[in-house]
Amino acid sequence: MMGNSAHARHENPVDFIAEQNSPEFKKLKRSHRSFVFPVAIGFMVWYFAYVLLAAYAHEFMSIKVWDNINIGLILGLLQFVSTFGITTWYVTYANRKLDPQAAVIRQRLEQQIEEADMNKEEV
């Protein structure tokens, strides 16, 4: 059984190294990173600001806004809201920008596999 899977790997029609070096794949990585890195850094700054305020700015965080609701509670809840907001933003970005780029790459890879299968049948 192991021999068959190793044999199948050697007959793989897709050159993944060439694919990884293709302009389309590099553009996809650039597009992904141009969104993820800045947003992740922004969120981490926001998160650590909240943690630092909670640890060192007790008076500020305990300011009552309405009844028993204080600034600390509001900022804590906004952590959840921002997480869901970022998720929604990323899904929208991926659907609009990343998925079309990935579809081009996927189509090319599937075509390479189909061509390899047709060549096998001819032999």
N, C-alpha and C positions, 0 to 999 in steps of 0.2 A: 504494500500500500504506500509506503513512504517513497519508494522509487517512482511511482506514478506521479505524485505531487511534485517531486523534484524535477521529473521529466517535463511536467506541464510548465513549471516555472521557466525552464530553459527555452521553451517554445513560445513564450509570451511575445506577441507581436508589437507590444508597446514599449518604446524606449523611454522609460520614465525620466532618465537623466536629461535627454534631449527635450522632453516635455517641460521639465522643470526650468530649463534654460531658455525656453521659448519666450518671445516678447509678450505674448498674450498672458502667460502664466506670471511673468514678472509684473505685468500691469495689474493683474488680479491681486497679487500679494501687496503691491503698493497701495492699491485702493483699500484693501482690508486694513492694512496697518495705518493708513492715513486717518481712518475713523477710530479704530480700536485704541491706539496708543494715546492720542490726546484725550479721548473720553475717559479712559481708564485712569490717566493721571489726574484729570479734573475730579473724578469721583473720589479718588484716594485723598486728594487735598481736602475735599468737602468732608469726607469721613473722618480724617484725622483732626480737622478743625473742630468737628463735633466732639470727638473724644477729648481733645485738649480743653475745650470749653467746659465739658462736663467735669473734668478733673481739676481745673484751676480757676474757673470763673463761676463759682457756686452762686454768688449773689446775682450775677447776670442770668444764669440759667433758672434761678428760682423766682424771677419776676413773674408775678401773676398777670395773665392776660385776660382771663375770664374765669371766674369762680375758682375751681381747683386746677385749671389748665395753666401751666407755666411755659416759659420759652423753651426750657429743656425738653418738655414733652412734645411740643410742636416741632422742634428741630429733630427729635428722635423719630417722629412719625414721618417727617419729610425725608428721612433716610430711605424709608420704604417707598415713598412716592417717587423719589428720584431713581431708585433701582428699577421700578416698573416703567418709569418714563424712558430711562436709558434703553431698557429692553425693547420697548416699542419703537424707539428711534432707530435702534440697530436693525430690527426686523424690516422696517420701512427702507432703510438704507440698503440692506442686503437684497431685498426684493427689487429695488430700483436700479442698483448699480452693480452689485456683486454677482447676482444670479445670471444676468444676461452675459457677463464675461465668462462665468463658469460654464454656461451652456455652450458657448463656442468651443471651449476646450473639450468638454464632454463629447460633443458631436464629432470633433476631429479624432478623439480616442476611439470612439465607437466605430468610426469609419475605418480606422487602421485595423481594428479587430475583425470587422467584416471582410476587409480585403485579404487579410491573412487567412481567414476561414475559407474564402473562395479559392485562394491559391492552394490550400491543402487539398481541397476537393478535386482540383485539376490534376494533382500529382497522383 
